Amino acid sequence: MKLADHVPVSPETVRAIAIRHGLGDRALTPLADTGIINAVYLLDDDLVLRVPRDHPAHVAQARVEAVAIPAASSAGVRTPALVAYDDACDLLPVPYLVVERIRGRALSALDLEPGETPDVWREVGRDLARLHTSAGPAGPLGELWVRPDPRELVEQRAADGWFTGLEARWLGAWLDRLAVAALPAPAVERFLHRDPQATNIMVGPGSLDYIAILDWGCAGRGDPAWDFFGMPLRAVPFVLEGHREVAPLDRDETAEARILWRHVQWSLAILPRGAAPGLSWGERPLAWLLEVLRFFLDQPPPPWRELAPSTSFRRAQAAGPARQPYG
């Protein structure tokens, strides 16, 4: 996966940013990359500077964050406050954001299994429910995500040589069965985070207490099922439990099928990326596919159990909905 270079940020630029926004003298400390969009820097120890790569899509995400962060905060979601947003592009060639620093650790840094942190994932679900039941921002968010029907992706990946026709028939039969419940999406489009992976979930510096969810560059509107991808599938039952304590999802009776559809859809969509050294779990397609395998090997409870893939290659007997791009 080829990415645009990060935008260099000099000490002189940092001083100019600090003066413009009344931040005083600030020391710049680069932080390690875990995502693919922004370079992230500490400004002293209480603020964070986020600078997107110089690419139109990444710049657009900075603009989305500037709208989504205040809206999420207003909905009661625990997230760092927006301190400044500047799109004048005279100090840097791209817009930038300054946000409050959350003192804690990214959940991903702890390398723990989802079953070891169920309370964290339940809290994520409660925050997502607050987000989904809010009115959302008045300004523009990211465009509605439309991805190909995953059954079409199965055929394409088999043609590309990732697997053979045998695997394609088996996977296609499973998706035919899932489609009966997973399609169509709810008519109501909700305010979504759309990237709740473990790198964006913060826990206490010396505990496993949930503190906040970060990184709103992918925020948009759509089916709430989109907010259950990016995380391991084994975390999803905990997130759903927390969400339902606050509010059910739209078409809640099909939520599990829609979420599973998303996980398979996205793993097939990003499969051509191949290996992704140095990037987060959510950017690694093989990790997604192995996670689906692990989830069903653990024999999950209903209704997940009824959604498990069959060992048979036979196509589903019931005709599913017509295939069409599904967001």
MILUMVO-983101 format. One line per 8 residues: number of its first residue (from 1); their letters; for each residue x negated, y negated, z negated of C-alpha. Coordinates in steps of 0.5 Angstrom, whole numbers, always signed. Layout:
REM residues N
NUM> A> X,Y,Z ~ ...
This chain:
REM residues 327
1> MKLADHVP> +0,+0,+0 ~ -3,-6,+2 ~ -2,-13,-2 ~ -4,-20,-1 ~ -10,-22,-5 ~ -8,-26,-12 ~ -9,-33,-12 ~ -15,-36,-16
9> VSPETVRA> -14,-40,-22 ~ -20,-45,-24 ~ -21,-48,-31 ~ -19,-54,-27 ~ -13,-52,-25 ~ -11,-50,-32 ~ -12,-56,-35 ~ -8,-60,-29
17> IAIRHGLG> -2,-55,-31 ~ -3,-56,-38 ~ -3,-64,-37 ~ +3,-63,-33 ~ +7,-59,-38 ~ +5,-63,-44 ~ +1,-56,-46 ~ -5,-59,-49
25> DRALTPLA> -12,-56,-48 ~ -11,-48,-46 ~ -16,-43,-45 ~ -15,-38,-39 ~ -15,-31,-40 ~ -14,-26,-35 ~ -10,-20,-37 ~ -10,-13,-33
33> DTGIINAV> -6,-12,-27 ~ +0,-7,-28 ~ +5,-9,-23 ~ +4,-11,-16 ~ +7,-18,-16 ~ +4,-23,-20 ~ -3,-24,-23 ~ -2,-26,-31
41> YLLDDDLV> -6,-30,-36 ~ -6,-32,-43 ~ -6,-39,-44 ~ -9,-39,-51 ~ -5,-34,-55 ~ +2,-36,-55 ~ +4,-38,-47 ~ +3,-33,-41
49> LRVPRDHP> +2,-36,-34 ~ +5,-32,-28 ~ +2,-33,-21 ~ +5,-29,-15 ~ +1,-27,-10 ~ +1,-31,-4 ~ +6,-27,+0 ~ +14,-30,+2
57> AHVAQARV> +17,-24,-2 ~ +13,-25,-8 ~ +14,-33,-8 ~ +21,-31,-8 ~ +21,-27,-14 ~ +18,-33,-18 ~ +24,-37,-16 ~ +29,-32,-18
65> EAVAIPAA> +25,-31,-25 ~ +26,-39,-26 ~ +34,-38,-25 ~ +34,-31,-28 ~ +30,-32,-35 ~ +35,-37,-38 ~ +41,-34,-35 ~ +39,-27,-39
73> SSAGVRTP> +37,-31,-45 ~ +44,-34,-45 ~ +47,-27,-45 ~ +44,-25,-51 ~ +38,-21,-48 ~ +32,-21,-52 ~ +27,-24,-47 ~ +21,-29,-47
81> ALVAYDDA> +23,-36,-46 ~ +22,-40,-40 ~ +17,-46,-41 ~ +16,-49,-35 ~ +17,-47,-27 ~ +13,-51,-22 ~ +14,-50,-14 ~ +11,-57,-12
89> CDLLPVPY> +5,-52,-9 ~ +0,-58,-10 ~ -4,-55,-16 ~ -3,-48,-13 ~ -1,-46,-6 ~ +5,-42,-9 ~ +10,-43,-15 ~ +8,-41,-22
97> LVVERIRG> +12,-40,-29 ~ +9,-41,-36 ~ +13,-37,-41 ~ +13,-35,-48 ~ +8,-30,-50 ~ +11,-24,-54 ~ +7,-21,-59 ~ +7,-14,-58
105> RALSALDL> +5,-8,-53 ~ +8,-5,-47 ~ +12,+1,-48 ~ +8,+4,-42 ~ +1,+3,-46 ~ +3,+8,-51 ~ +3,+14,-47 ~ +9,+17,-50
113> EPGETPDV> +15,+21,-48 ~ +22,+19,-47 ~ +24,+23,-53 ~ +19,+20,-58 ~ +22,+13,-57 ~ +30,+14,-56 ~ +31,+8,-61 ~ +27,+4,-56
121> WREVGRDL> +31,+6,-50 ~ +38,+5,-53 ~ +36,-2,-55 ~ +34,-3,-48 ~ +41,+0,-46 ~ +44,-5,-51 ~ +41,-11,-47 ~ +42,-9,-40
129> ARLHTSAG> +50,-8,-43 ~ +49,-15,-45 ~ +46,-17,-38 ~ +52,-13,-34 ~ +58,-16,-38 ~ +55,-24,-37 ~ +57,-28,-32 ~ +50,-29,-29
137> PAGPLGEL> +46,-35,-27 ~ +49,-40,-22 ~ +43,-41,-18 ~ +41,-36,-13 ~ +38,-29,-15 ~ +35,-24,-10 ~ +38,-21,-4 ~ +43,-15,-5
145> WVRPDPRE> +39,-9,-5 ~ +41,-4,+1 ~ +37,+2,+2 ~ +38,+8,+7 ~ +43,+14,+5 ~ +38,+18,+2 ~ +40,+24,+6 ~ +37,+20,+12
153> LVEQRAAD> +31,+19,+8 ~ +30,+27,+7 ~ +31,+28,+15 ~ +26,+22,+16 ~ +21,+25,+11 ~ +21,+32,+14 ~ +20,+29,+20 ~ +14,+25,+18
161> GWFTGLEA> +11,+32,+15 ~ +12,+31,+7 ~ +16,+37,+7 ~ +19,+43,+12 ~ +26,+44,+14 ~ +27,+49,+8 ~ +26,+44,+3 ~ +30,+39,+7
169> RWLGAWLD> +36,+43,+8 ~ +36,+45,+0 ~ +35,+37,-2 ~ +40,+35,+3 ~ +45,+40,+0 ~ +44,+37,-7 ~ +45,+30,-4 ~ +52,+32,+0
177> RLAVAALP> +54,+35,-7 ~ +52,+28,-11 ~ +55,+24,-6 ~ +62,+26,-7 ~ +61,+22,-14 ~ +56,+17,-13 ~ +59,+14,-7 ~ +62,+9,-6
185> APAVERFL> +59,+3,-11 ~ +63,-1,-16 ~ +67,-6,-12 ~ +64,-11,-18 ~ +57,-14,-17 ~ +54,-15,-24 ~ +48,-19,-26 ~ +42,-14,-26
193> HRDPQATN> +35,-14,-28 ~ +33,-8,-23 ~ +26,-7,-26 ~ +27,-4,-33 ~ +20,+0,-33 ~ +16,+2,-39 ~ +11,-4,-37 ~ +17,-9,-38
201> IMVGPGSL> +19,-6,-44 ~ +16,-9,-51 ~ +15,-6,-57 ~ +12,-9,-64 ~ +5,-9,-65 ~ +4,-4,-70 ~ +11,-1,-69 ~ +16,+2,-64
209> DYIAILDW> +21,-3,-65 ~ +24,-6,-59 ~ +22,-13,-58 ~ +24,-15,-51 ~ +25,-14,-44 ~ +20,-18,-39 ~ +19,-19,-31 ~ +25,-22,-28
217> GCAGRGDP> +23,-23,-21 ~ +27,-17,-18 ~ +33,-19,-22 ~ +40,-19,-17 ~ +47,-17,-17 ~ +50,-10,-15 ~ +52,-4,-18 ~ +49,-3,-25
225> AWDFFGMP> +46,+4,-23 ~ +40,+0,-20 ~ +38,-2,-28 ~ +37,+6,-29 ~ +32,+7,-24 ~ +24,+5,-25 ~ +25,+9,-32 ~ +24,+16,-33
233> LRAVPFVL> +30,+20,-32 ~ +29,+23,-39 ~ +30,+16,-42 ~ +36,+15,-38 ~ +41,+19,-43 ~ +39,+14,-49 ~ +39,+8,-45 ~ +46,+10,-43
241> EGHREVAP> +48,+11,-50 ~ +46,+4,-52 ~ +50,+1,-46 ~ +56,+5,-48 ~ +56,+2,-55 ~ +56,-5,-52 ~ +61,-3,-46 ~ +62,+2,-41
249> LDRDETAE> +59,+2,-34 ~ +64,+0,-28 ~ +66,+7,-26 ~ +63,+10,-32 ~ +66,+17,-30 ~ +61,+17,-24 ~ +55,+13,-28 ~ +51,+19,-28
257> ARILWRHV> +52,+21,-21 ~ +50,+14,-19 ~ +44,+14,-23 ~ +41,+21,-20 ~ +43,+19,-13 ~ +39,+12,-14 ~ +33,+16,-17 ~ +32,+21,-11
265> QWSLAILP> +34,+15,-6 ~ +28,+11,-9 ~ +23,+17,-10 ~ +24,+18,-2 ~ +24,+11,+0 ~ +17,+10,-3 ~ +14,+17,-2 ~ +10,+14,+4
273> RGAAPGLS> +6,+10,-1 ~ +2,+16,-3 ~ -3,+15,-9 ~ -2,+9,-13 ~ -8,+9,-17 ~ -8,+3,-23 ~ -1,+2,-22 ~ +5,+3,-27
281> WGERPLAW> +9,+9,-27 ~ +15,+6,-23 ~ +10,+5,-17 ~ +8,+12,-16 ~ +13,+16,-12 ~ +10,+23,-14 ~ +11,+22,-22 ~ +19,+20,-20
289> LLEVLRFF> +20,+27,-17 ~ +16,+31,-22 ~ +20,+27,-27 ~ +27,+29,-24 ~ +24,+36,-24 ~ +22,+36,-32 ~ +29,+33,-33 ~ +33,+39,-31
297> LDQPPPPW> +28,+44,-33 ~ +30,+41,-40 ~ +37,+43,-39 ~ +40,+37,-40 ~ +47,+36,-43 ~ +54,+35,-39 ~ +55,+32,-35 ~ +48,+32,-32
305> RELAPSTS> +48,+40,-32 ~ +54,+40,-27 ~ +49,+35,-23 ~ +43,+39,-23 ~ +41,+42,-16 ~ +42,+49,-14 ~ +37,+54,-12 ~ +42,+56,-6
313> FRRAQAAG> +40,+53,+1 ~ +48,+53,+3 ~ +51,+46,+5 ~ +56,+43,+0 ~ +63,+46,+2 ~ +67,+40,+1 ~ +66,+34,+6 ~ +62,+28,+3
321> PARQPYG> +63,+21,+5 ~ +61,+18,+12 ~ +54,+17,+11 ~ +52,+9,+11 ~ +47,+5,+8 ~ +48,+4,+1 ~ +46,-1,-3
